[in-house]
Structures are given as C-alpha cells and as structure tokens.
Amino acid sequence: MLLSVIAFIVFLLLGVPIAFSLGSASVVFLLLKEIPLGLIAQRLFTGIDVFPFMAIPFFVLAGELMNGAGITKRLVSLANVFVGRMKGGLGQVNIVTSMFFAGITGSAVADTSAIGSMLIPAMIEEGFDDDFSAAVTCSSSVIGPIIPPSIPMVIYSLVSSTSIAALFLAGMIPGILLGFSLMVVNWIISTKRNYPRADRWPTFREMFAAGVHGIIPMMMPLIILGGILLGVFTATEASAVAVVYALVIGLFVYRKLDWKTIKGAFLVTAKTSGVVFLVIAASNVFNWSLVVEEVPVRMALFVSEIFTNRYTLLLAINVVLLIVGTFMEGTAAIIILVPILIPITAPFGIDPVMLGAIVVLNLMIGLITPPVGLCLYVVCGITKLSIERVSKAVLPFLAAEIVTLLLVTYIEPLSMFLPRLFGYVQ
C-alpha cells in the first residue's frame, strides 16, 4: 500500500490530473497484490452508480442558467441597498453579493468569475487598489460552497452516508459568519486606506426595485432547502426543481436566456460533471485498496494512541486539511480523506455533520491559497496581476477565514444548532 501512496504523490508532483493519479496508483496496488486488473472497471462503475450523485450536474446546471439569466447585476443592486453606505462600500457589496450568490450556485469559481468580472473594474474605477479588489473578490467567493446548496457538501454526504439536509443546515451559520468576518476586515482596511463609500442612501424607489428584482433569484435556495426540510422532495429532486425554476426565471421573467446561452450552460455542466465523476470513479478504486489494507482502522488506532482529547485532534485535522487544500482540489480531497477521517473522529464523539462543516470550510480556504488556488488564478486573469501580488493582498482575509474556521471547530453550536433544531441530529 505504501508504494501505491508514493506513486500517487509522485504522479501529483508530475502534474498528472488527480483522477489519473488515483487510477495509476490503484493499478500499482493491484499489480503488487496480483489482483486482476478487471476489478478496476467494476469499481469505476460502482463508484458513480449512485442515484443521489445526479444532484451534482443538476445543481451545476441551475447555477449556470441563473448566471446566464443575468442575476449578478440584480444581486449587486440588492447588496448595495444594504451595505453600499458602509466604509469601503463596493468591497462590502462584493462580499454580500457573494453571500447571496452562494445560495444560488454553490460554486466558488463561478462566484469569482461572475462577480469579479463586474465588480473588480468598478472597484478600481472608484479608487480601490487593484490587488485589494482582487483579494476581496476571491476571498468572499469561498462562501459559495459553504452556504447551501453546496456541491462539496453533496459529495461529503454521499461519501460519509450523512444527511444532505443536515449538512446544508450545518453550513448556514458558518457561511454567514465567514461573510461577516470578511466584512470586518474590509471595513478596517478601507478605513485605514480611506477607500470610498456610496455618496448617498438609495431612494425608496431604488430600494423597492432592487428588492423586487433581487428576491426572485433568492427564492431558489428557499425552494431547495425548504422543500427538503418539509419533505416535499429529496435533495436530488430539489436539484432538478432548481433547474426548472432557473429556466422559468431566465426564459419568461428576465427573458435573458436564449438557446445559445442554454447550450453553453449544458456544455459547462457536462465538462464540470465529467471531471467530478471521473475523480469519484477513480477514487473509488483507490479507497477500495485502502479498505482492503485496513488503512482507516489502523489510522484510527494510531490516532487514539497519540491524541487524548478531541480538541487536539481537531486542531491536527485542521492543520492537515489546510495543507492538503493548498495542493489538492477540494472534491478529490473529500473523497480520499473523509473515509479515513470518519472512523478516526468517531471515538472522540465528533459528529459527522460537524466534521463535514469543518472539512468543507478547510478545503474551500484552499481555493485562495497557492499553488492550486483556483479562485486566485481567476482574479489574476481578470486583473492581469501576478499571483504573488494577489496572494499578499489576500493574507488579511485569509487570517479572518482561519479565525472563523477555529470558531466553527471549537464552538459546536455554530454548525450543529440548525441540524439539531430541525431534528436531524440528537
């Protein structure tokens, strides 16, 4: 098993895509154990032959359709009503828009691209530094996969056999807390650098118009979460309902969707889902080899001998996940690590739902840290700035996110209050 793990790490360092690295490492294991390679085809199929996985392409498609319908401008107008007059107004609007956007797409990269393309040029024109504008945008995009709907939460749910609804609820308070922490950092820096704010409060007519236009896309997360909690439909069915809602809004309410946009949304969804499912399928083979070698059980015994309480264990898990998040894409990390983390944390009384909130928050922070920080590369593409300059500007926001992570880790009600309130956790 050690050789296959070494092979996996070597393939990653060579730049081989994560799915093929997992598959190649699995081949090494099978060859060493003289197990027929035909097993690979079987495990690849069983890895994705899971009906709830259908939620992933549907949620991606719903987000793409809503984005194509032009929701970004409407969410920005709605956010401006609430926080435009605060110090560093456009920075605050950027963060609050990301919080709204999170409830619709659940994708940090989509958030960065859509909001960054609109607000980064506007912030620079208003007098904000270009690197600060980029840092605010990519830092706030981390909120996307925390507030439901969340694709990483769906994947965690299926890997850990945990309720999707419980995980969605567990992400609500941490996501909002994360947004507020970033707003505080933005306010402090904006005050120090004397960044501008909106010169007047919006009129009642402007507020009414922003509310009317903004409430329509904001109904999507309410429909998704409300329908699941009320038992009207499952999470998979909710994702399909979200697509229908996005189509109706885009075609008949906003009238911004055309067949070209819809075709583009389907193509993006196919590419994104294809990558995710390929990783899931390949990791199923790799995880099978871990189970055969009893790695999770051995790791659990090893950890129980080293750590005497849950607090030091949680700290160690955070450190490991933050490091992993800087080098590995979040979906792959969840699929590989969660089957190991669940048996390790169970003896310490750490609920899988709480662990899910911690794991996803950790790995999403990796989206703004080099060398694999996808959101960093998106804003660098928009601003034409170097990765080093943007990474330096991100540091204050990164610190706020790590503080939020520690609060969520050690103050259990932040992630568990809502799941308990709705009866998903005892």
PyMOL commands that set and color helices and strands:
alter all, ss='L'
color gray80, all
select helices_A, chain A and resi 2-13+18-33+38-48+51-68+71-83+89-102+108-126+130-141+151-160+164-193+204-229+235-253+259-292+295-306+310-327+330-348+352-368+374-383+387-410+413-421
alter helices_A, ss='H'
color red, helices_A
deselect
rebuild
show_as cartoon
